[in-house]
Amino acid sequence: MKMLKTLAAAVLALGLATAAQAADWPKGPVQLLVPAKAGGGSDLMARIFADYLHSKIRVPVVVVNQPAGGGTLAYETVRNARPDGQTLLFTHTGLLVNAHTGRYAHPVSDFTTIAIGQSYPPQVLAVAPDAPWTDLKDFIRDARAHPDRYSFGVSLGGTSHFIAGQIMDAEDVKLKLVEAASEVDKVVALQGGNIDIGNLSAGAAAQYVQAGKLKVLAMIDRDPDPAYPAFVPAVQQGVNVTWLAPLVLWGPKGMDPALVTRINGIVAGMAEDPATRERLAKMSSRFAPLDVAQSRQLVDEEDAKIARLAARLGLGRE
């Protein structure tokens, strides 16, 4: 009986300590590591997030840009930090891509998934304005009948490479992959007939569509975007292709679950913050609150998909 009482007291003390750690957060300025240069899309989204977080926790939230090593310096800074919530990572699922292509040595399980911070601006699949296809389903039908006839502009080993791989994997088509790294490269290549199809951000594509310089076959987000009603999601066309690339808030492995839940709850409040929602809308980004379990499920699903595609494309670890 005495042993049981001692054990119960120890468990209670541990629970109180855990609750105290969560309640005491933050203990000074919070560093938000961003594996991208200042001024780019990921950096701007991180600063919106940092401003919101600062407004709620009332301590400085310092955005630290660490683009070196393709983002691996930022990953390592957070992975090696104390799991106290003072050093966090804010980035898209490029972390998963890097891990599964051998560019980064540590899997996502070496981090703590805290929350889905925002959606990245939606991606579309675009072609030249005089291309013969009316939608993505039409293109897939043609490509399936003519293996290796059509080319997809990609940054080899990057996100666009995986998007092309997903199309080939899900729809049983064979496409030629042609290097076209940036959005500008893709637009020039599409207009010049050097590639047949490529992915662009919806915002950039909309400008070219309005000018009559491109045609969009599909959006590759799961859901329609009210800002782009003319861009129909691929899944609504019967084409099983989506690419989410959510912006995720990660921390070091081993964070106290109570602290993770507290931070996740603060992040969820973005949905009710008019100023933040307005800033996100201007970036063609959206936010839907997900709890810790939902956030981890989404990350795990994306991780499994990227692992499968890396193997199919021959990009996986040796």
Order of alpha helices (4+ residues) and beta strands (2+ residues): alpha-beta-alpha-beta-alpha-beta-alpha-beta-beta-alpha-beta-alpha-beta-alpha-beta-alpha-beta-beta-alpha-alpha-alpha
